[in-house]
Amino acid sequence: MRKIIVCTFMTMDGVLQAPGGPQEDTSGGFKWGGWMSPYTDDQTDSKLGQIMSKPFDLLLGRRTYEIFSAYWPYQNSDHPIAGLFNRIRKYVVSSNAIDLPWENSELITGDTVSELQKLKKQDGPDLLVHGSSVLIQTLLANNLIDELHIWTFPITLGEGRKLFKDGTQAAQWKLTDAVIASTGAIITSYVPDGDVKLGSFILGEASEAEIARREKFAKETY
């Protein structure tokens, strides 16, 4: 069974629109394209390289596919990312039929949730999602993400498409890795961790473990 692995770059206020360049995505009058560039370093690159070192196919939304297909096929074939992206399979999720000029591309349309569920059940490499903000909303709303890697950069924009929107399901996530880059970017990795667990800070309603934790904190602090 294949995993769906999401890699996303976002600001502190959750904006993921157009991190790579001024013309990447200007929809909605967005004027901050390229906001991520000043905050990358060897650590941010290393984490992405680690994720991309394992076999994968790309799973992309329409807009990100159009951006990628207008760029990567025209790069030098010995460029490590261009060579990889051009060679592997690209699955493109779109509500409408679109042209797929990039080699090894396949359209997913119609009942996309059902089709994605079928795709996950197939044998093959994992499915890596880059960009694709609209697709990510579908994946979150239908609990289809198996690994979530978030690069959070020390900047707020106040506008633009956001990672977590209405439709995101209530769920717990388990932190599996965290790295702080020299630029202040924080790279976190998560896997689903079941249903949301509730508790209480009201003394009479707190669990025994919570009461013991508070008593230990009080003794050590005061």
Secondary structure in CASP SS format (residue, H / E / C, confidence):
PFRMAT SS
TARGET T0000
AUTHOR 0000-0000-0000
METHOD secondary structure of the structure
MODEL  1
M C 1.00
R C 1.00
K C 1.00
I E 1.00
I E 1.00
V E 1.00
C E 1.00
T E 1.00
F E 1.00
M E 1.00
T E 1.00
M C 1.00
D C 1.00
G C 1.00
V E 1.00
L C 1.00
Q C 1.00
A C 1.00
P C 1.00
G C 1.00
G C 1.00
P C 1.00
Q C 1.00
E C 1.00
D C 1.00
T C 1.00
S H 1.00
G H 1.00
G H 1.00
F C 1.00
K C 1.00
W C 1.00
G C 1.00
G C 1.00
W C 1.00
M C 1.00
S H 1.00
P H 1.00
Y H 1.00
T C 1.00
D C 1.00
D H 1.00
Q H 1.00
T H 1.00
D H 1.00
S H 1.00
K H 1.00
L H 1.00
G H 1.00
Q H 1.00
I H 1.00
M H 1.00
S C 1.00
K C 1.00
P C 1.00
F E 1.00
D E 1.00
L E 1.00
L E 1.00
L E 1.00
G E 1.00
R H 1.00
R H 1.00
T H 1.00
Y H 1.00
E H 1.00
I H 1.00
F H 1.00
S H 1.00
A C 1.00
Y C 1.00
W H 1.00
P H 1.00
Y H 1.00
Q C 1.00
N C 1.00
S C 1.00
D C 1.00
H C 1.00
P H 1.00
I H 1.00
A H 1.00
G H 1.00
L H 1.00
F H 1.00
N H 1.00
R H 1.00
I C 1.00
R C 1.00
K E 1.00
Y E 1.00
V E 1.00
V E 1.00
S C 1.00
S C 1.00
N C 1.00
A C 1.00
I C 1.00
D C 1.00
L C 1.00
P C 1.00
W C 1.00
E C 1.00
N C 1.00
S E 1.00
E E 1.00
L E 1.00
I E 1.00
T C 1.00
G C 1.00
D C 1.00
T H 1.00
V H 1.00
S H 1.00
E H 1.00
L H 1.00
Q H 1.00
K H 1.00
L H 1.00
K H 1.00
K H 1.00
Q C 1.00
D C 1.00
G C 1.00
P C 1.00
D E 1.00
L E 1.00
L E 1.00
V E 1.00
H E 1.00
G C 1.00
S C 1.00
S H 1.00
V H 1.00
L H 1.00
I H 1.00
Q H 1.00
T H 1.00
L H 1.00
L H 1.00
A H 1.00
N C 1.00
N C 1.00
L C 1.00
I C 1.00
D C 1.00
E E 1.00
L E 1.00
H E 1.00
I E 1.00
W E 1.00
T E 1.00
F E 1.00
P C 1.00
I C 1.00
T C 1.00
L C 1.00
G C 1.00
E C 1.00
G C 1.00
R C 1.00
K E 1.00
L C 1.00
F C 1.00
K C 1.00
D C 1.00
G C 1.00
T C 1.00
Q C 1.00
A C 1.00
A C 1.00
Q C 1.00
W E 1.00
K E 1.00
L E 1.00
T E 1.00
D E 1.00
A E 1.00
V E 1.00
I E 1.00
A C 1.00
S C 1.00
T C 1.00
G C 1.00
A C 1.00
I E 1.00
I E 1.00
T E 1.00
S E 1.00
Y E 1.00
V E 1.00
P E 1.00
D C 1.00
G C 1.00
D C 1.00
V C 1.00
K C 1.00
L C 1.00
G C 1.00
S C 1.00
F C 1.00
I C 1.00
L H 1.00
G H 1.00
E H 1.00
A C 1.00
S C 1.00
E H 1.00
A H 1.00
E H 1.00
I H 1.00
A H 1.00
R H 1.00
R H 1.00
E H 1.00
K H 1.00
F H 1.00
A H 1.00
K H 1.00
E H 1.00
T H 1.00
Y C 1.00
END
